[in-house]
């Protein structure tokens, strides 16, 4: 019996089999690209198109792409003709071009793969992501867009929001392995948390819903800030002590659930958390989720910072409370002698009509945009000083990138611990008086007659006499 000849046409060689497999995979990659751009065309025709974003520049792309960071695409109408507005964002400049639809689609197909590795299509009902690895492998992900509140509805996702900003570094073969998966950083809140799925942040498989990527970043950054604040305030130093946390303006409860779960699970605290929200429908919805997940100590109540005044607060949270609602929230935290006050102010309206530019700043504040910025800065500086005058150590900072949300300023106040000695008490009294006087001086300098938090504090003092 003669041995079988491996070179016989009836038995493909290993190299031939590998070549066929490569061709099959290449065709599959091409089909994924075509499906993506078919979806782009269909969304434009049906009116479902919202935005297209090309990101993650390819290091091996053409020379023009070396400084090109991303391309932001929106639909526009110019002289009755449907066009796409292509915003080419470079490191040092932006260029906008408005070619007709057909011409624009050809340009975009050339850019994807040659200049950029990621393309994200946002429509009214779904999000598609086209991801190309260093070796040219292509993945296509499709996710339904769940209805959510106005704050989360702005789908301005950038590379940071999609958690692939680190992916621009050389990752070698690992880039192929990670295609189709968001790069997992070390987060204090895990994507596997059931409440994230219940709130629509993750899907049934525990993967991040692309349209909620910005919200996901906010949740984790907030919990990181809270964790440090609670620790610095000494609230973790007494095991078994019951803590009371109140979140004013809880909304859908993204941060309320995250804060409660983290402090209970990570630090094993006995915790009673109240999410306060004016909209009855959201209160019913969040309570149903909390009960369904059996989250002990967490409840949501209907009301606002003026109608709900808990007797005890250890941690007071008020994010995006509009205009003077922030002042009422801060005053509630002060009256309750909360150890931690976390506030993200919003809609600074009270001081702008009162503000008079000092002589040395008249030229600077002659423009409306500068007046708005100055009014915002002045408002939050006064709030920080008034908190200092009530025994708090304050810090004002950006808690998340302004590209993720314009409402990114945070006031963090930790109640100071004062010793029992006469010297320490005198030093504390001096700090408080100095902060109050600095606030008064600022108000005089800018012609401010009234400021809500200051008025509430003065009324409280008057009521004591």
Buried (B, 14 or more C-beta within 10 A) or exposed (E): EEEEEEEEEEEEEEEEEEEEEEEEEEEEBEEBBEBBBEBBEEBBEEEBBBBBBBBBBBEEBEEEBEEBBBBBBBBEEEEEEBBBBBBBBBEEEEEEBBBEBEEBBEBBBEBBBEBBBBBBBBBEEBBBBBBBBBEEBBBBBEBEBBEBEEBBEEBBBBBBBBBBBEBBEEBEEEBBEBBBEBEEEEBBBBBEBBBBBBBBBBBEEEBBBBBBBBBBBBBBBBBBBBBEBBEBBEBBEEEEEEBBBBBBBBBBBBBBBBBBBBBBEEBEBEBBBBBBBBEEEBBEBBBEBBEEBEBEBBBBBBBBBEEBBBEEBBBBBBBBBEBBBBBBBBBBBBBBEBBBBBBBBBBBBBBBEBBEBEEEBEEEBEEEEBBBEBBBBBBBBBBBBBBBBBBBBBEBEEBBBEBBBEBBBBBBBBBBEEEEEEEEEEEBEEBBEEBBEBBBEBBEBBEBEEBBBBEBBEEEEEEEE
